[in-house]
Amino acid sequence: MVWNVGSKGCLTVNSSYEDLNTVGIEKVEWPWKMIWKTKIPYKVNCFTWLLAKEAVLTHENLNKRGFTVFFV
């Protein structure tokens, strides 16, 4: 028997893990340059970049981190 995924033809944990994580998954590239080259205010660029990276501290994320937000 030959393992066709690994470079040496041997079954290893690493080659199995790589095979399971790459089969059928297409990597989608985000057009990062489009965010920074548009003619919009810099603060909007920064917010869009944070939003794309899922780093914006929304109400839900703040609650997960233990912050209490009060609306007036």
N, C-alpha and C positions, 0 to 999 in steps of 0.2 A: 504494500500500500504506500502511496506517495501523497503527501499533503501539498497541494498546489498553491497554497496561499503564502507560505513562508518562503524566504529566499533560499533556504537550504533544503527544502523539501521535507522538513521535520515538523511535527506538530509540537507547538509550544503554546504556553498560556498567552504570551504576547501576540503571536500570530493569530490565534483564535480571537482574541479581543479586538485586534485590528480588523479582522474579517467581519465580525459581527457589527462593528461600528461604521463600516464603510459601504456595506452592501446596500444598494438602492438609495443612497443618500446623495443628493446633489448639493454641492456647496453653492449657496447664493451669495454673491458679493453685493454689498450695499454700496451705492454710488456716493462714497464719502466726499469726493471732490465736488460733487454737485451741491452739497450743503455749503461748502466754503466759498464757492465761486459765484453764487447767486448774489444779486445786488439787493440785499435786505440788511436791516440793522444787525450789528454784531451780536447783540444780546439774543436776537431771534436765532442766529446761526448757532450760538452756544446752546440754547434751549433745545433746538432741533437735534443737535448732536447728542446731548444727554438723553433725549427722548428715544433716539434710535439705539443707544447703548443700554436702554432700560435702566438708567441711573437717576431718573427724576424722582424726587421724593414726593410722590403723590400722597393723598390722604390715606390710602390703603397701605402704602409702604411705611409711612410714618407710624401708623397704628401697629404694624408688625414689629417695629423697632421700639415700641413702648412709649411713643410720644402721644399725648392727648391734644387733639385739635378742637378748639371751640369756635363755632361760627356765630357771628353777631348779627 
